[in-house]
Amino acid sequence: MTTRWTAVRVLRDRTAGRCLTAVMVSGFGTSALWLASGVWVKDLSMNQPTASPSTAYP
């Protein structure tokens, strides 16, 4: 079970903090690119059903 002190200890570690930040930024970027690709396909095809598979996660 994770306690508050465990989280604080992990966040104090500089390497762990950087890794956690990088994972969060990467996840945000991935989500933004998936959304942008779906909008782009819909814009190119002018068709919602065609754009739907581009936003489905594999």
N, C-alpha and C positions, 0 to 999 in steps of 0.2 A: 504494500500500500504506500502510495506516494504521500509524503507529508510536506508541509510548507518548508521545512528546513532543508529537505532534499532538493527541492526546486531552487531555493536560494543558493545552495552550495553549487549546483550545476551552473546557474547563471553567473556566479562569481568566477568560474573558470573561463578564462578568456577564449580558449580554443573551442570549448563547448558552446559558448555564446555566439561566436562567429559561425560555427557550423549550424546552429539553430536558426540564426538570422539568414544564412544562405539558403537553407531549406525553405524557409518561409517566403523569401523573395522569389526563389525558383518556382514554388508552387503558384504564387500570384502571377508570375509571368506565363507559366504554362496555361493557366486558366484564361488569361487575357488573349493569348494566341489562339486557343480553341474557339473562343467567342468571335474573334476577328475573322478566323477562317470560315466560320459558319455564315457570318454576315457577308463576307466576300463571295462565297459560292452562291448565296441567295441573290446578291446583286448581279452576278454574272448570268445566272440561270433564270432569274425572275420567277423562281418557282420554289415554294416552301418545301415540298416533299424531296426535292433534289438536295436541298441544303441540310436536311435533317441527318443523313448518315455522316456528314462531315463533322458534326458536333458530338457524335456518339463515341464514347471512350471504347478503346479496343478491349 
